[in-house]
Amino acid sequence: MADLCWGIDMGGTKIEGVVLESKPNFNIISRLRVPTEQAGGYDHVLDQFKILVDMLREQTGKKPVRIGVGTPGIIDTDTQLIKNSNTQCIIGKPMKKDLEKLLGIEVRMANDANCFAMAETHLGVVPDYVINPESVFGVIMGTGVGGGIVVHGKVLNGKHGISGEWGHNCLDESGELCYCGRRGCVETFLAGPWTEKYFHKISGEQKSMKDIYRLYQAGDEFAIQTIDRLIHYFGKAVAVIINIIDPDIIVFGGGLGNLDVLYERGKPEVKKHLFNNDLKTIFAKPKLGDSAGVIGAALL
């Protein structure tokens, strides 16, 4: 068997692991998931990583030499502690160091949105539309909202390591208080849990995003109001990305990135707020599905 690349992508609700053949094929040998269970605390989340790696080892019969990890947060360049994560139990923790100690192997860690953007740029949907793009913006709209920028094939990290973090720009000061301490962040309007919260507020019913979208398609008035609101703020938020970065293509990942309505109604809404007469930016669903992040982690 060819050399293997091991990757783990940590989300708010699940941790996914993948084992790939190395280049040029990058065929998937194994792919498994375990729940994050962040309510159990930091140490419990680390234990979930260990369980997942052990499962992958058992399924492949191999042991990793090193492993790439995509995390919903950023490693502070000075302290090496996690910051800016919507999975709050890992904030302020030396997660890379602790995982290396727990797993007994080298860990290469990066922001999950950067992993997602890299995977789709090199192995995913981007080459289907653009050859050698100047810039690509990868969006994650799921439990949280994040972004990654790839310029000339390389991740743009930035001085503080926060490049692409559009989810915590203020979109509307009348909005909800975000976990980051600011009010009206993009994430509080476009992330799945916040959208579900809005539906509950106006309807009195607790529904998942999948159920809300099905109700929207069936003509339910509260679901229509919820999706209309989502599209309105999607247009305002994405227009800012294009006005500043002007990427060749934006790839939308995460659970909400699968919603057809973003592609059917999203572009006209973005155009309303664009500093240009036309909108040429390509909007694309990820070719690698919701596993793009974990494949990008493996590429580390």
C-alpha positions, 0 to 999 in steps of 0.5 A: 500500500502507498504511503498514507496521509492521516487527517482529522477535522474537528467540528462543533458536533462531530470529529471526522478522520480520514486516511488517504493514499499519498499523491498523486491519487489521494484515494480514501482508504478509511473515513470515520466519525465520532461525536465531538461532545464538547459539553463534556469539556476539553479533556473529553474532546481530546479523548474523542480524538484518541478514540477516532485515531484508534478506530482508524488504526484498527480499520487500516491496520496502519499507524500514523507517523504524523497527523493533520488536524483542522480545528474550529479556531486559530493557534495564537502565533505567540502563545500557541494556545487556541483562540477564536473558536466557537467550540469554546472548551478548547479556547486558551488550551495548548491543543496541538501540544496536548494531542501530540502527547496523547497520540504520541505522534507529530500533529500539524494543526491549521484552521478548519476553513483553511483546510477546507479551502486548500482541499477544494482548490487543489483536489475539489471543485475549483479546477472544474471552473478555474485553472490557476485562480488568483484567489479562492475564498472557502466558506464554512456555514455550519455550526459556526461561520468561517472562511479561508483564503487561498492565493496563488495556491497557498493559504493566506494566514495573515499577521495574526492568523485570522485571515478570512475570519469573516464570521465575526465582522458585525453585520447588524448591531441589532443582532444577537450577542455572539459567543465572541462578546460582540453583537450582530456578527455574521455568524449569528445570522448565517450559522445553523444553530442561530437560524434554528433559534430564529425559527423557534423565536417566530414559530414557537417550534424547535426544528433542525435546519433540514426540517426548516428547509423542508418546510420552506420548500413546502410553503410554511410561512415561518420557514419562508420568513426564516430562509428569506432572512438568511438570504438577506443577510447572506447577500450583505455578508458575501458582498463584503468578501467580494468587495474586499478580496474579489475572488475568482470563486467562492466555495460554500461548505458546511451544512448550510452550504448544501442548500440550493436556495443559496445558489438560486437566490443568493447571487441576486441578493449579493449583487444588490450590495456589490460595488460593481455593476455585474457579479462574475464571481463563481459560487460553487458547492464543494466537490469533496462534500462535507469532508473537504475539511478533513481531506485538507487536514490530511494534506497538511 
